[in-house]
């Protein structure tokens, strides 16, 4: 981490490893970079870039197809830019835009007719989805206001889009 008069930047690397019994051990390096520029004591512009590797969790194994070996890690690149305004210690306004791009995606199961089901595994409309890439992007506006030492009000509005990419088409996620 390094701080200059109005600019702060930090870089880091996260190391993750998995050792599944009976399968090869794996290690991933995920670099990250963050920066913030303070226009004034009340205004900040910030950005973040990072590469994230996510190993398959035990509950993500595709039992429906008797998955016998763990999948490779999912690889996603996250980018965020934002503007923060704090006119007082009690009030904060934030506008943030983000983009996540998955370069390696694991197959998953989804329900085509009823995405919100208590027992999705038992539904007859369940199918395997295996995209080549996926992406998610959006904008969020949020407000935070301390009304008293014991009471805080927070509100936000978010617009987002998530899609899986196949050969020549994008399909919105449910």
KOLNUFI-583664 format. One record per atom (N, C-alpha, C, O, CB): atom name; x, y negated, z negated. Coordinates in steps of 0.1 Angstrom, whole numbers, padded with zeros to 4 digits, always signed. Glycine has a CB too. Example, Ala and Ser with C-alpha at 12.3 -4.5 7.8 and 13.67 -1.06 7.14 Angstrom:
<rs>
R  a    xx    yy    zz
R  N +0132 +0057 -0078
R CA +0123 +0045 -0078
R  C +0132 +0033 -0078
R  O +0142 +0033 -0085
R CB +0113 +0045 -0090
R  N +0128 +0022 -0071
R CA +0137 +0011 -0071
R  C +0129 +0000 -0079
R  O +0134 -0011 -0080
R CB +0141 +0006 -0057
</rs>
This chain:
<rs>
R  a    xx    yy    zz
R  N +0009 +0012 +0000
R CA +0000 +0000 +0000
R  C +0009 -0012 +0000
R  O +0019 -0013 -0007
R CB -0010 +0000 -0012
R  N +0005 -0022 +0008
R CA +0012 -0035 +0008
R  C +0003 -0046 +0009
R  O -0007 -0046 +0016
R CB +0022 -0035 +0021
R  N +0006 -0057 +0001
R CA -0003 -0069 +0001
R  C +0006 -0081 +0004
R  O +0016 -0083 -0002
R CB -0010 -0070 -0013
R  N +0001 -0089 +0014
R CA +0006 -0102 +0017
R  C -0004 -0112 +0012
R  O -0013 -0109 +0005
R CB +0009 -0103 +0032
R  N -0002 -0125 +0015
R CA -0011 -0136 +0011
R  C -0025 -0133 +0013
R  O -0033 -0132 +0003
R CB -0007 -0149 +0017
R  N -0030 -0130 +0025
R CA -0044 -0128 +0028
R  C -0046 -0114 +0034
R  O -0058 -0111 +0038
R CB -0049 -0138 +0038
R  N -0036 -0106 +0035
R CA -0038 -0093 +0042
R  C -0033 -0082 +0033
R  O -0023 -0083 +0026
R CB -0030 -0093 +0055
R  N -0041 -0071 +0032
R CA -0037 -0060 +0025
R  C -0039 -0048 +0034
R  O -0049 -0046 +0041
R CB -0046 -0058 +0012
R  N -0029 -0039 +0034
R CA -0029 -0027 +0042
R  C -0024 -0015 +0034
R  O -0016 -0016 +0026
R CB -0020 -0029 +0055
R  N -0030 -0003 +0038
R CA -0025 +0009 +0031
R  C -0025 +0020 +0041
R  O -0034 +0021 +0050
R CB -0033 +0012 +0019
R  N -0016 +0029 +0040
R CA -0015 +0041 +0049
R  C -0013 +0053 +0040
R  O -0007 +0052 +0029
R CB -0003 +0040 +0059
R  N -0018 +0064 +0044
R CA -0017 +0076 +0036
R  C -0019 +0088 +0044
R  O -0023 +0088 +0056
R CB -0027 +0076 +0025
R  N -0015 +0099 +0039
R CA -0017 +0112 +0045
R  C -0022 +0122 +0035
R  O -0018 +0123 +0024
R CB -0003 +0118 +0051
R  N -0033 +0129 +0039
R CA -0039 +0139 +0030
R  C -0035 +0153 +0036
R  O -0035 +0155 +0048
R CB -0054 +0138 +0030
R  N -0031 +0162 +0027
R CA -0027 +0175 +0032
R  C -0037 +0185 +0026
R  O -0040 +0185 +0014
R CB -0012 +0179 +0027
R  N -0043 +0193 +0034
R CA -0053 +0203 +0030
R  C -0048 +0217 +0034
R  O -0041 +0218 +0045
R CB -0067 +0201 +0036
R  N -0050 +0227 +0026
R CA -0047 +0240 +0030
R  C -0057 +0251 +0026
R  O -0064 +0249 +0016
R CB -0033 +0244 +0024
R  N -0058 +0261 +0034
R CA -0067 +0272 +0031
R  C -0059 +0285 +0031
R  O -0050 +0287 +0039
R CB -0079 +0272 +0040
R  N -0063 +0294 +0022
R CA -0057 +0308 +0023
R  C -0068 +0318 +0021
R  O -0071 +0322 +0009
R CB -0046 +0309 +0011
R  N -0074 +0321 +0032
R CA -0085 +0331 +0031
R  C -0079 +0345 +0030
R  O -0070 +0348 +0038
R CB -0094 +0330 +0044
R  N -0083 +0353 +0021
R CA -0077 +0366 +0019
R  C -0079 +0375 +0032
R  O -0091 +0376 +0036
R CB -0083 +0373 +0007
R  N -0069 +0381 +0037
R CA -0070 +0389 +0048
R  C -0069 +0381 +0061
R  O -0069 +0387 +0072
R CB -0083 +0397 +0048
R  N -0067 +0368 +0061
R CA -0066 +0360 +0073
R  C -0054 +0351 +0071
R  O -0049 +0349 +0060
R CB -0079 +0352 +0075
R  N -0049 +0345 +0081
R CA -0038 +0336 +0081
R  C -0041 +0323 +0073
R  O -0052 +0318 +0073
R CB -0033 +0332 +0095
R  N -0031 +0319 +0066
R CA -0032 +0306 +0058
R  C -0031 +0295 +0068
R  O -0024 +0296 +0078
R CB -0021 +0305 +0047
R  N -0038 +0283 +0065
R CA -0038 +0272 +0074
R  C -0035 +0259 +0066
R  O -0038 +0258 +0054
R CB -0051 +0270 +0081
R  N -0028 +0250 +0072
R CA -0025 +0237 +0066
R  C -0028 +0226 +0076
R  O -0025 +0227 +0088
R CB -0011 +0236 +0061
R  N -0034 +0215 +0072
R CA -0037 +0203 +0081
R  C -0032 +0191 +0074
R  O -0032 +0189 +0062
R CB -0053 +0202 +0083
R  N -0027 +0181 +0083
R CA -0023 +0168 +0079
R  C -0033 +0158 +0084
R  O -0036 +0158 +0096
R CB -0008 +0165 +0084
R  N -0038 +0150 +0076
R CA -0048 +0140 +0080
R  C -0043 +0126 +0076
R  O -0044 +0121 +0065
R CB -0062 +0143 +0073
R  N -0038 +0118 +0086
R CA -0034 +0104 +0084
R  C -0046 +0095 +0083
R  O -0056 +0097 +0089
R CB -0025 +0100 +0095
R  N -0044 +0084 +0074
R CA -0055 +0074 +0073
R  C -0048 +0060 +0072
R  O -0036 +0059 +0068
R CB -0063 +0077 +0059
R  N -0055 +0050 +0076
R CA -0050 +0037 +0076
R  C -0062 +0027 +0073
R  O -0072 +0028 +0079
R CB -0044 +0033 +0090
R  N -0060 +0018 +0063
R CA -0070 +0008 +0060
R  C -0063 -0006 +0059
R  O -0052 -0007 +0056
R CB -0076 +0011 +0046
R  N -0071 -0016 +0063
R CA -0066 -0030 +0063
R  C -0078 -0039 +0059
R  O -0089 -0036 +0062
R CB -0060 -0034 +0076
R  N -0074 -0050 +0052
R CA -0084 -0060 +0048
R  C -0078 -0074 +0049
R  O -0067 -0076 +0045
R CB -0089 -0057 +0034
R  N -0085 -0083 +0056
R CA -0081 -0096 +0057
R  C -0090 -0105 +0049
R  O -0102 -0105 +0052
R CB -0079 -0100 +0072
R  N -0085 -0114 +0040
R CA -0094 -0123 +0033
R  C -0093 -0137 +0039
R  O -0083 -0144 +0039
R CB -0089 -0124 +0018
R  N -0105 -0140 +0046
R CA -0106 -0153 +0052
R  C -0106 -0164 +0041
R  O -0100 -0175 +0043
R CB -0119 -0154 +0060
R  N -0112 -0161 +0030
R CA -0113 -0170 +0019
R  C -0116 -0161 +0006
R  O -0117 -0149 +0008
R CB -0125 -0181 +0021
R  N -0117 -0167 -0005
R CA -0121 -0159 -0017
R  C -0134 -0152 -0016
R  O -0137 -0142 -0022
R CB -0121 -0167 -0030
R  N -0143 -0157 -0007
R CA -0157 -0151 -0005
R  C -0158 -0142 +0007
R  O -0167 -0134 +0007
R CB -0167 -0163 -0004
R  N -0150 -0144 +0017
R CA -0151 -0136 +0029
R  C -0140 -0126 +0032
R  O -0128 -0130 +0031
R CB -0153 -0146 +0041
R  N -0143 -0114 +0035
R CA -0133 -0104 +0038
R  C -0137 -0096 +0051
R  O -0149 -0093 +0052
R CB -0131 -0094 +0026
R  N -0127 -0094 +0059
R CA -0129 -0085 +0071
R  C -0121 -0073 +0069
R  O -0109 -0074 +0065
R CB -0125 -0093 +0084
R  N -0126 -0061 +0071
R CA -0118 -0049 +0068
R  C -0121 -0039 +0079
R  O -0130 -0039 +0086
R CB -0122 -0043 +0054
R  N -0111 -0029 +0080
R CA -0112 -0018 +0089
R  C -0105 -0006 +0084
R  O -0097 -0007 +0075
R CB -0106 -0022 +0103
R  N -0109 +0005 +0089
R CA -0104 +0018 +0085
R  C -0104 +0028 +0096
R  O -0113 +0028 +0104
R CB -0112 +0023 +0073
R  N -0093 +0035 +0097
R CA -0092 +0046 +0107
R  C -0086 +0058 +0100
R  O -0077 +0057 +0092
R CB -0083 +0042 +0119
R  N -0092 +0070 +0103
R CA -0087 +0082 +0096
R  C -0091 +0094 +0104
R  O -0101 +0095 +0111
R CB -0092 +0083 +0082
R  N -0082 +0104 +0103
R CA -0084 +0117 +0109
R  C -0087 +0126 +0097
R  O -0080 +0127 +0087
R CB -0071 +0122 +0117
R  N -0098 +0134 +0099
R CA -0103 +0143 +0088
R  C -0104 +0157 +0093
R  O -0111 +0159 +0103
R CB -0116 +0138 +0082
R  N -0098 +0166 +0086
R CA -0099 +0180 +0089
R  C -0108 +0187 +0078
R  O -0105 +0184 +0067
R CB -0085 +0188 +0091
R  N -0118 +0194 +0082
R CA -0127 +0200 +0072
R  C -0128 +0215 +0074
R  O -0132 +0220 +0085
R CB -0141 +0194 +0073
R  N -0123 +0222 +0064
R CA -0123 +0237 +0065
R  C -0138 +0242 +0063
R  O -0146 +0235 +0057
R CB -0114 +0243 +0054
R  N -0140 +0254 +0068
R CA -0154 +0260 +0066
R  C -0156 +0264 +0052
R  O -0148 +0271 +0046
R CB -0155 +0272 +0076
R  N -0167 +0259 +0046
R CA -0170 +0263 +0033
R  C -0177 +0277 +0033
R  O -0182 +0281 +0043
R CB -0180 +0252 +0026
R  N -0177 +0283 +0021
R CA -0183 +0296 +0020
R  C -0198 +0296 +0025
R  O -0202 +0305 +0032
R CB -0182 +0302 +0006
R  N -0206 +0286 +0020
R CA -0220 +0286 +0024
R  C -0222 +0282 +0038
R  O -0234 +0282 +0043
R CB -0227 +0276 +0015
R  N -0212 +0279 +0046
R CA -0214 +0276 +0060
R  C -0211 +0288 +0069
R  O -0213 +0286 +0082
R CB -0205 +0264 +0064
R  N -0208 +0299 +0064
R CA -0206 +0311 +0072
R  C -0219 +0314 +0079
R  O -0229 +0314 +0072
R CB -0200 +0323 +0064
R  N -0218 +0318 +0091
R CA -0230 +0321 +0099
R  C -0234 +0336 +0097
R  O -0230 +0345 +0105
R CB -0228 +0318 +0114
R  N -0241 +0338 +0086
R CA -0245 +0352 +0083
R  C -0255 +0358 +0093
R  O -0255 +0370 +0094
R CB -0251 +0352 +0069
R  N -0262 +0349 +0100
R CA -0272 +0354 +0110
R  C -0265 +0362 +0121
R  O -0271 +0371 +0127
R CB -0280 +0342 +0115
R  N -0253 +0358 +0124
R CA -0245 +0365 +0134
R  C -0234 +0373 +0129
R  O -0225 +0377 +0136
R CB -0240 +0355 +0145
R  N -0234 +0376 +0116
R CA -0224 +0384 +0109
R  C -0210 +0379 +0112
R  O -0201 +0387 +0117
R CB -0225 +0399 +0113
R  N -0208 +0367 +0110
R CA -0194 +0361 +0112
R  C -0184 +0368 +0103
R  O -0186 +0370 +0091
R CB -0194 +0345 +0108
R  N -0173 +0373 +0109
R CA -0164 +0381 +0102
R  C -0151 +0374 +0099
R  O -0143 +0378 +0090
R CB -0160 +0393 +0111
R  N -0148 +0362 +0106
R CA -0135 +0355 +0103
R  C -0138 +0340 +0102
R  O -0148 +0335 +0108
R CB -0125 +0358 +0115
R  N -0131 +0333 +0094
R CA -0133 +0319 +0092
R  C -0131 +0311 +0105
R  O -0121 +0315 +0113
R CB -0125 +0313 +0081
R  N -0139 +0301 +0108
R CA -0136 +0292 +0120
R  C -0124 +0283 +0117
R  O -0120 +0281 +0106
R CB -0149 +0284 +0122
R  N -0119 +0278 +0128
R CA -0109 +0268 +0127
R  C -0115 +0255 +0120
R  O -0127 +0254 +0120
R CB -0103 +0264 +0141
R  N -0106 +0247 +0115
R CA -0112 +0235 +0108
R  C -0118 +0226 +0118
R  O -0114 +0225 +0130
R CB -0100 +0227 +0101
R  N -0129 +0218 +0113
R CA -0135 +0208 +0122
R  C -0125 +0196 +0121
R  O -0120 +0193 +0111
R CB -0149 +0205 +0117
R  N -0124 +0189 +0132
R CA -0115 +0177 +0133
R  C -0124 +0165 +0137
R  O -0131 +0165 +0147
R CB -0104 +0179 +0143
R  N -0124 +0155 +0128
R CA -0132 +0143 +0131
R  C -0123 +0131 +0129
R  O -0114 +0130 +0121
R CB -0144 +0142 +0122
R  N -0125 +0120 +0138
R CA -0118 +0108 +0136
R  C -0129 +0097 +0132
R  O -0139 +0096 +0140
R CB -0111 +0104 +0150
R  N -0127 +0091 +0121
R CA -0136 +0081 +0116
R  C -0130 +0067 +0118
R  O -0118 +0064 +0115
R CB -0139 +0083 +0101
R  N -0138 +0057 +0123
R CA -0134 +0044 +0124
R  C -0145 +0035 +0118
R  O -0157 +0037 +0121
R CB -0132 +0040 +0139
R  N -0141 +0025 +0110
R CA -0151 +0016 +0103
R  C -0145 +0002 +0104
R  O -0133 -0001 +0102
R CB -0153 +0020 +0088
R  N -0154 -0007 +0107
R CA -0151 -0022 +0106
R  C -0162 -0028 +0099
R  O -0174 -0024 +0100
R CB -0149 -0028 +0121
R  N -0159 -0038 +0091
R CA -0169 -0044 +0082
R  C -0166 -0059 +0079
R  O -0154 -0063 +0079
R CB -0171 -0036 +0070
R  N -0176 -0066 +0074
R CA -0175 -0079 +0070
R  C -0182 -0080 +0056
R  O -0194 -0076 +0055
R CB -0182 -0089 +0080
R  N -0175 -0085 +0046
R CA -0180 -0086 +0033
R  C -0181 -0101 +0028
R  O -0171 -0108 +0030
R CB -0171 -0078 +0023
R  N -0192 -0105 +0022
R CA -0194 -0118 +0017
R  C -0198 -0118 +0003
R  O -0208 -0112 +0000
R CB -0204 -0126 +0026
R  N -0190 -0124 -0006
R CA -0193 -0124 -0020
R  C -0194 -0139 -0025
R  O -0184 -0145 -0029
R CB -0183 -0116 -0029
R  N -0206 -0145 -0024
R CA -0206 -0159 -0028
R  C -0205 -0162 -0043
R  O -0201 -0173 -0047
R CB -0220 -0165 -0023
R  N -0207 -0151 -0051
R CA -0205 -0152 -0065
R  C -0202 -0138 -0070
R  O -0202 -0128 -0063
R CB -0218 -0158 -0072
R  N -0198 -0137 -0083
R CA -0195 -0124 -0089
R  C -0207 -0115 -0090
R  O -0206 -0103 -0091
R CB -0189 -0126 -0103
R  N -0219 -0121 -0089
R CA -0231 -0113 -0090
R  C -0238 -0109 -0077
R  O -0246 -0100 -0077
R CB -0242 -0121 -0098
R  N -0233 -0115 -0066
R CA -0239 -0112 -0053
R  C -0229 -0108 -0042
R  O -0218 -0113 -0041
R CB -0247 -0125 -0048
R  N -0233 -0097 -0035
R CA -0224 -0092 -0024
R  C -0233 -0089 -0012
R  O -0243 -0082 -0013
R CB -0216 -0080 -0029
R  N -0229 -0093 +0000
R CA -0236 -0090 +0013
R  C -0225 -0082 +0021
R  O -0213 -0086 +0021
R CB -0241 -0103 +0020
R  N -0229 -0072 +0028
R CA -0220 -0064 +0036
R  C -0226 -0060 +0049
R  O -0237 -0055 +0049
R CB -0215 -0052 +0028
R  N -0219 -0061 +0060
R CA -0223 -0056 +0073
R  C -0211 -0047 +0078
R  O -0200 -0051 +0078
R CB -0225 -0068 +0083
R  N -0215 -0035 +0081
R CA -0205 -0025 +0084
R  C -0209 -0017 +0096
R  O -0221 -0013 +0098
R CB -0203 -0015 +0072
R  N -0200 -0014 +0105
R CA -0202 -0006 +0117
R  C -0193 +0006 +0116
R  O -0181 +0005 +0112
R CB -0200 -0014 +0131
R  N -0197 +0018 +0120
R CA -0189 +0030 +0119
R  C -0191 +0038 +0132
R  O -0201 +0038 +0139
R CB -0192 +0038 +0107
R  N -0181 +0047 +0134
R CA -0181 +0056 +0145
R  C -0173 +0069 +0140
R  O -0162 +0068 +0135
R CB -0175 +0051 +0158
R  N -0179 +0080 +0141
R CA -0173 +0093 +0138
R  C -0173 +0102 +0151
R  O -0184 +0103 +0157
R CB -0180 +0100 +0126
R  N -0162 +0107 +0154
R CA -0161 +0115 +0166
R  C -0155 +0129 +0162
R  O -0143 +0129 +0158
R CB -0153 +0108 +0178
R  N -0162 +0139 +0164
R CA -0157 +0153 +0161
R  C -0151 +0159 +0174
R  O -0158 +0161 +0184
R CB -0168 +0162 +0155
R  N -0138 +0162 +0174
R CA -0132 +0168 +0185
R  C -0132 +0183 +0185
R  O -0132 +0189 +0195
R CB -0117 +0163 +0186
R  N -0133 +0188 +0173
R CA -0135 +0203 +0171
R  C -0147 +0205 +0162
R  O -0148 +0200 +0151
R CB -0122 +0209 +0165
R  N -0157 +0211 +0167
R CA -0170 +0213 +0160
R  C -0173 +0228 +0159
R  O -0171 +0236 +0168
R CB -0182 +0206 +0168
R  N -0177 +0232 +0147
R CA -0181 +0246 +0145
R  C -0195 +0248 +0150
R  O -0203 +0239 +0149
R CB -0180 +0250 +0130
R  N -0198 +0260 +0155
R CA -0212 +0263 +0158
R  C -0221 +0262 +0145
R  O -0216 +0265 +0135
R CB -0214 +0276 +0165
R  N -0233 +0259 +0147
R CA -0242 +0259 +0135
R  C -0256 +0263 +0140
R  O -0259 +0264 +0152
R CB -0243 +0245 +0129
R  N -0265 +0266 +0131
R CA -0279 +0270 +0134
R  C -0288 +0258 +0131
R  O -0286 +0251 +0121
R CB -0283 +0283 +0126
R  N -0298 +0257 +0139
R CA -0308 +0246 +0137
R  C -0322 +0251 +0141
R  O -0323 +0261 +0148
R CB -0305 +0233 +0146
R  N -0332 +0245 +0135
R CA -0346 +0249 +0139
R  C -0351 +0239 +0149
R  O -0350 +0227 +0146
R CB -0355 +0249 +0126
R  N -0356 +0243 +0160
R CA -0361 +0234 +0171
R  C -0374 +0228 +0168
R  O -0377 +0217 +0172
R CB -0361 +0242 +0184
R  N -0383 +0235 +0161
R CA -0397 +0230 +0159
R  C -0398 +0222 +0145
R  O -0405 +0212 +0145
R CB -0407 +0241 +0159
R  N -0392 +0228 +0135
R CA -0394 +0222 +0122
R  C -0380 +0220 +0115
R  O -0375 +0230 +0109
R CB -0403 +0231 +0113
R  N -0374 +0208 +0117
R CA -0361 +0206 +0111
R  C -0361 +0206 +0096
R  O -0350 +0208 +0090
R CB -0355 +0193 +0117
R  N -0372 +0202 +0090
R CA -0373 +0201 +0076
R  C -0381 +0213 +0070
R  O -0393 +0213 +0070
R CB -0379 +0188 +0071
R  N -0374 +0224 +0067
R CA -0380 +0236 +0062
R  C -0374 +0241 +0050
R  O -0362 +0239 +0048
R CB -0380 +0247 +0073
R  N -0382 +0246 +0040
R CA -0376 +0251 +0028
R  C -0368 +0263 +0030
R  O -0359 +0266 +0022
R CB -0388 +0253 +0018
R  N -0372 +0272 +0039
R CA -0365 +0284 +0042
R  C -0362 +0285 +0057
R  O -0368 +0292 +0065
R CB -0373 +0297 +0038
R  N -0352 +0277 +0062
R CA -0349 +0276 +0076
R  C -0345 +0289 +0082
R  O -0347 +0291 +0094
R CB -0339 +0265 +0079
R  N -0338 +0297 +0074
R CA -0333 +0310 +0080
R  C -0344 +0320 +0084
R  O -0342 +0329 +0092
R CB -0324 +0317 +0069
R  N -0356 +0318 +0078
R CA -0367 +0327 +0081
R  C -0376 +0322 +0093
R  O -0385 +0329 +0097
R CB -0376 +0329 +0069
R  N -0374 +0310 +0098
R CA -0382 +0304 +0108
R  C -0379 +0311 +0122
R  O -0368 +0314 +0125
R CB -0380 +0289 +0109
R  N -0390 +0313 +0130
R CA -0388 +0320 +0143
R  C -0381 +0311 +0154
R  O -0377 +0316 +0164
R CB -0401 +0325 +0149
R  N -0380 +0298 +0151
R CA -0375 +0288 +0161
R  C -0360 +0285 +0159
R  O -0355 +0276 +0164
R CB -0383 +0275 +0161
R  N -0353 +0293 +0151
R CA -0339 +0291 +0147
R  C -0330 +0295 +0159
R  O -0332 +0306 +0165
R CB -0336 +0299 +0134
R  N -0321 +0286 +0162
R CA -0312 +0290 +0173
R  C -0298 +0284 +0170
R  O -0296 +0275 +0162
R CB -0317 +0284 +0186
R  N -0288 +0291 +0177
R CA -0274 +0287 +0175
R  C -0270 +0276 +0184
R  O -0274 +0276 +0196
R CB -0265 +0299 +0178
R  N -0264 +0265 +0178
R CA -0260 +0254 +0186
R  C -0244 +0253 +0185
R  O -0238 +0254 +0175
R CB -0266 +0240 +0180
R  N -0238 +0253 +0197
R CA -0223 +0253 +0198
R  C -0219 +0241 +0207
R  O -0215 +0244 +0219
R CB -0218 +0266 +0203
R  N -0219 +0229 +0202
R CA -0214 +0218 +0210
R  C -0199 +0218 +0212
R  O -0192 +0223 +0204
R CB -0219 +0204 +0204
R  N -0195 +0211 +0223
R CA -0180 +0209 +0225
R  C -0175 +0198 +0217
R  O -0163 +0199 +0212
R CB -0178 +0207 +0240
R  N -0183 +0187 +0215
R CA -0179 +0176 +0207
R  C -0192 +0171 +0200
R  O -0203 +0175 +0204
R CB -0172 +0165 +0215
R  N -0190 +0162 +0190
R CA -0202 +0155 +0184
R  C -0197 +0141 +0181
R  O -0186 +0138 +0179
R CB -0207 +0163 +0171
R  N -0207 +0132 +0179
R CA -0204 +0119 +0175
R  C -0216 +0113 +0167
R  O -0227 +0117 +0169
R CB -0202 +0110 +0188
R  N -0212 +0103 +0159
R CA -0222 +0096 +0151
R  C -0217 +0082 +0150
R  O -0205 +0079 +0148
R CB -0224 +0102 +0137
R  N -0226 +0072 +0152
R CA -0223 +0058 +0151
R  C -0235 +0051 +0145
R  O -0246 +0055 +0146
R CB -0218 +0052 +0164
R  N -0232 +0039 +0139
R CA -0243 +0032 +0133
R  C -0238 +0019 +0127
R  O -0226 +0015 +0127
R CB -0249 +0040 +0122
R  N -0248 +0011 +0122
R CA -0246 -0002 +0116
R  C -0253 -0002 +0103
R  O -0265 +0003 +0102
R CB -0250 -0014 +0126
R  N -0248 -0007 +0093
R CA -0254 -0008 +0080
R  C -0253 -0022 +0074
R  O -0242 -0028 +0074
R CB -0249 +0002 +0070
R  N -0264 -0028 +0069
R CA -0264 -0040 +0063
R  C -0269 -0038 +0048
R  O -0279 -0031 +0046
R CB -0274 -0051 +0070
R  N -0261 -0043 +0039
R CA -0265 -0040 +0025
R  C -0263 -0053 +0016
R  O -0255 -0062 +0019
R CB -0257 -0029 +0019
R  N -0271 -0054 +0006
R CA -0271 -0065 -0004
R  C -0271 -0059 -0018
R  O -0278 -0050 -0021
R CB -0284 -0075 -0002
R  N -0262 -0065 -0026
R CA -0261 -0061 -0040
R  C -0262 -0074 -0049
R  O -0255 -0083 -0046
R CB -0248 -0053 -0043
R  N -0271 -0073 -0059
R CA -0272 -0085 -0067
R  C -0274 -0081 -0082
R  O -0283 -0073 -0085
R CB -0285 -0094 -0063
R  N -0266 -0086 -0090
R CA -0267 -0083 -0105
R  C -0277 -0094 -0110
R  O -0274 -0106 -0110
R CB -0253 -0084 -0112
R  N -0288 -0089 -0115
R CA -0299 -0098 -0120
R  C -0296 -0101 -0135
R  O -0300 -0111 -0140
R CB -0312 -0091 -0119
R  N -0290 -0091 -0142
R CA -0286 -0093 -0156
R  C -0275 -0083 -0159
R  O -0273 -0074 -0150
R CB -0299 -0092 -0166
R  N -0269 -0083 -0171
R CA -0259 -0073 -0174
R  C -0265 -0058 -0173
R  O -0257 -0049 -0171
R CB -0253 -0075 -0187
R  N -0278 -0057 -0175
R CA -0284 -0043 -0175
R  C -0292 -0040 -0163
R  O -0296 -0029 -0161
R CB -0293 -0042 -0187
R  N -0294 -0050 -0154
R CA -0303 -0048 -0142
R  C -0296 -0052 -0129
R  O -0292 -0064 -0128
R CB -0316 -0055 -0144
R  N -0296 -0043 -0119
R CA -0290 -0046 -0106
R  C -0300 -0043 -0095
R  O -0306 -0032 -0096
R CB -0276 -0039 -0105
R  N -0300 -0051 -0085
R CA -0309 -0048 -0073
R  C -0300 -0046 -0061
R  O -0290 -0053 -0059
R CB -0319 -0060 -0070
R  N -0303 -0035 -0054
R CA -0295 -0031 -0042
R  C -0304 -0028 -0031
R  O -0315 -0021 -0033
R CB -0285 -0020 -0045
R  N -0301 -0032 -0019
R CA -0310 -0029 -0007
R  C -0301 -0027 +0005
R  O -0290 -0033 +0006
R CB -0320 -0040 -0005
R  N -0305 -0019 +0014
R CA -0297 -0017 +0026
R  C -0306 -0013 +0038
R  O -0317 -0007 +0036
R CB -0286 -0006 +0024
R  N -0302 -0016 +0050
R CA -0309 -0012 +0062
R  C -0298 -0006 +0071
R  O -0287 -0011 +0073
R CB -0316 -0024 +0069
R  N -0301 +0006 +0076
R CA -0291 +0013 +0084
R  C -0298 +0018 +0097
R  O -0309 +0023 +0098
R CB -0286 +0026 +0077
R  N -0291 +0016 +0108
R CA -0294 +0022 +0121
R  C -0283 +0031 +0125
R  O -0271 +0027 +0124
R CB -0296 +0011 +0132
R  N -0286 +0043 +0129
R CA -0276 +0053 +0132
R  C -0281 +0062 +0143
R  O -0292 +0064 +0146
R CB -0271 +0061 +0120
R  N -0271 +0068 +0150
R CA -0273 +0078 +0161
R  C -0263 +0089 +0159
R  O -0251 +0086 +0158
R CB -0273 +0071 +0175
R  N -0268 +0101 +0160
R CA -0259 +0113 +0159
R  C -0263 +0122 +0171
R  O -0274 +0125 +0173
R CB -0260 +0121 +0146
R  N -0253 +0127 +0178
R CA -0255 +0135 +0190
R  C -0244 +0146 +0191
R  O -0233 +0144 +0188
R CB -0255 +0126 +0203
R  N -0249 +0157 +0197
R CA -0239 +0168 +0200
R  C -0237 +0167 +0215
R  O -0246 +0164 +0223
R CB -0245 +0182 +0196
R  N -0225 +0169 +0219
R CA -0221 +0169 +0234
R  C -0220 +0183 +0239
R  O -0213 +0191 +0233
R CB -0208 +0160 +0236
R  N -0226 +0185 +0250
R CA -0224 +0198 +0257
R  C -0218 +0194 +0271
R  O -0214 +0183 +0273
R CB -0238 +0205 +0259
R  N -0218 +0204 +0280
R CA -0211 +0202 +0293
R  C -0212 +0188 +0299
R  O -0202 +0181 +0300
R CB -0216 +0212 +0303
R  N -0224 +0184 +0303
R CA -0226 +0171 +0309
R  C -0237 +0163 +0302
R  O -0242 +0153 +0309
R CB -0228 +0172 +0323
R  N -0241 +0166 +0290
R CA -0252 +0159 +0284
R  C -0250 +0158 +0269
R  O -0243 +0165 +0263
R CB -0265 +0167 +0287
R  N -0256 +0147 +0264
R CA -0257 +0145 +0249
R  C -0271 +0149 +0244
R  O -0281 +0146 +0251
R CB -0253 +0130 +0245
R  N -0271 +0156 +0233
R CA -0284 +0160 +0227
R  C -0284 +0154 +0213
R  O -0275 +0156 +0205
R CB -0286 +0175 +0227
R  N -0294 +0146 +0210
R CA -0295 +0140 +0196
R  C -0297 +0151 +0186
R  O -0305 +0160 +0188
R CB -0307 +0130 +0196
R  N -0291 +0149 +0174
R CA -0292 +0159 +0163
R  C -0305 +0156 +0156
R  O -0310 +0145 +0156
R CB -0281 +0158 +0153
R  N -0311 +0166 +0151
R CA -0324 +0165 +0143
R  C -0320 +0159 +0129
R  O -0330 +0157 +0121
R CB -0331 +0178 +0142
</rs>
